[in-house]
Amino acid sequence: MNSSLLMTRSLFIVFLSFCSLSNVFATLSIEGVYQGKNLYIQNPMDVDGFGYCTTKVTVNGDVMPGGTNVAAFPIDFSQFNISIGDPVFIVIDHNDGCKPKILNPEVLLPKSTYKINSMSISPDGRLVWESSLEKGKLPYIIEQYRWNKWVSIGEVQGIGTESNNKYEFQVSPHSGENTIRVAQFDHTGKGRYSNEVKFESPIPVVSKKPAIVKDKIEFFSSAKPVETRYEIYDAYGNIVKKGVGSLVNCTNLVKGVYYINYDNINEKFIKN
């Protein structure tokens, strides 16, 4: 066998060895927001029975001090320069053929902890509020009480810091008294609601026509077209149309009984 062939075989063996080694390690990652609690990792034995699966842990690029050669271990964020509300990205290097398990990933999910310091609304619907003690970026959902229920009318992204945060949102008022609140929903699925604020709108009462609908519904006030938020339900309670406008195209509705919410009014109408 000539030297050229020997060199080729040697290089091929080295290449195969490199490919084999490149598959020895794998990674597991998780990201979220630091909420003041440790993350716990279940660390199985390596497949060869010598030592444990995890080889290294990094938090935001910094290697976690201490060993991982135990059956379970915490990731103690107090060992890093991280404050509550800061984003974290954890990478767990481990041997191939085994996989560590993150036991409590929910501790990195943002939790609704806000405190409303002040909230007010002007007669034209400009809602302003200040909050503090936020520990993660969660949206504020703005809700308006109309049609005998709370209706979501928009959202504002939370800043997510514990300092005083300022927000505002433009509400589309209905006639008469308006009632507004804000809410946050975190991973628990439960809503946390602010106190309500109320204001009297100068908007005149909205009416609709015709009584028996053929192809459209028009909203008006003082004999002039006016835009209003609306919802239309069929006789089974299924919503078929919703929006904001001064006119609703009803040509695609089948004949029958419908219910419409508009302005701050609930009515029934017939589609002919």
Secondary structure in CASP SS format (residue, H / E / C, confidence):
PFRMAT SS
TARGET T0000
AUTHOR 0000-0000-0000
METHOD secondary structure of the structure
MODEL  1
M C 1.00
N C 1.00
S H 1.00
S H 1.00
L H 1.00
L H 1.00
M H 1.00
T H 1.00
R H 1.00
S H 1.00
L H 1.00
F H 1.00
I H 1.00
V H 1.00
F H 1.00
L H 1.00
S H 1.00
F H 1.00
C H 1.00
S H 1.00
L H 1.00
S H 1.00
N C 1.00
V C 1.00
F E 1.00
A E 1.00
T E 1.00
L E 1.00
S E 1.00
I E 1.00
E E 1.00
G E 1.00
V E 1.00
Y C 1.00
Q C 1.00
G C 1.00
K C 1.00
N C 1.00
L E 1.00
Y E 1.00
I E 1.00
Q E 1.00
N C 1.00
P C 1.00
M E 1.00
D C 1.00
V C 1.00
D C 1.00
G C 1.00
F C 1.00
G C 1.00
Y E 1.00
C C 1.00
T E 1.00
T E 1.00
K E 1.00
V E 1.00
T E 1.00
V E 1.00
N C 1.00
G C 1.00
D E 1.00
V E 1.00
M C 1.00
P C 1.00
G C 1.00
G C 1.00
T C 1.00
N C 1.00
V C 1.00
A C 1.00
A E 1.00
F E 1.00
P E 1.00
I E 1.00
D C 1.00
F H 1.00
S H 1.00
Q H 1.00
F C 1.00
N C 1.00
I C 1.00
S C 1.00
I C 1.00
G C 1.00
D C 1.00
P E 1.00
V E 1.00
F E 1.00
I E 1.00
V E 1.00
I E 1.00
D E 1.00
H E 1.00
N E 1.00
D C 1.00
G C 1.00
C C 1.00
K C 1.00
P C 1.00
K E 1.00
I E 1.00
L C 1.00
N C 1.00
P H 1.00
E H 1.00
V H 1.00
L H 1.00
L C 1.00
P C 1.00
K E 1.00
S C 1.00
T C 1.00
Y C 1.00
K E 1.00
I E 1.00
N E 1.00
S E 1.00
M E 1.00
S E 1.00
I E 1.00
S C 1.00
P C 1.00
D C 1.00
G C 1.00
R E 1.00
L E 1.00
V E 1.00
W E 1.00
E E 1.00
S E 1.00
S E 1.00
L C 1.00
E C 1.00
K E 1.00
G C 1.00
K C 1.00
L C 1.00
P E 1.00
Y E 1.00
I E 1.00
I E 1.00
E E 1.00
Q E 1.00
Y E 1.00
R E 1.00
W C 1.00
N C 1.00
K E 1.00
W E 1.00
V E 1.00
S E 1.00
I E 1.00
G E 1.00
E E 1.00
V E 1.00
Q E 1.00
G C 1.00
I C 1.00
G C 1.00
T C 1.00
E C 1.00
S C 1.00
N C 1.00
N E 1.00
K E 1.00
Y E 1.00
E E 1.00
F E 1.00
Q E 1.00
V C 1.00
S C 1.00
P C 1.00
H C 1.00
S C 1.00
G E 1.00
E E 1.00
N E 1.00
T E 1.00
I E 1.00
R E 1.00
V E 1.00
A E 1.00
Q E 1.00
F E 1.00
D C 1.00
H C 1.00
T C 1.00
G C 1.00
K C 1.00
G E 1.00
R E 1.00
Y E 1.00
S C 1.00
N C 1.00
E C 1.00
V E 1.00
K E 1.00
F E 1.00
E E 1.00
S E 1.00
P C 1.00
I C 1.00
P C 1.00
V C 1.00
V C 1.00
S E 1.00
K E 1.00
K E 1.00
P C 1.00
A C 1.00
I E 1.00
V E 1.00
K C 1.00
D C 1.00
K E 1.00
I E 1.00
E E 1.00
F E 1.00
F E 1.00
S E 1.00
S C 1.00
A C 1.00
K E 1.00
P E 1.00
V C 1.00
E C 1.00
T E 1.00
R E 1.00
Y E 1.00
E E 1.00
I E 1.00
Y E 1.00
D E 1.00
A C 1.00
Y C 1.00
G C 1.00
N C 1.00
I E 1.00
V E 1.00
K E 1.00
K E 1.00
G E 1.00
V E 1.00
G E 1.00
S C 1.00
L E 1.00
V E 1.00
N E 1.00
C C 1.00
T C 1.00
N C 1.00
L C 1.00
V C 1.00
K C 1.00
G E 1.00
V E 1.00
Y E 1.00
Y E 1.00
I E 1.00
N E 1.00
Y E 1.00
D C 1.00
N C 1.00
I E 1.00
N E 1.00
E E 1.00
K E 1.00
F E 1.00
I E 1.00
K E 1.00
N C 1.00
END
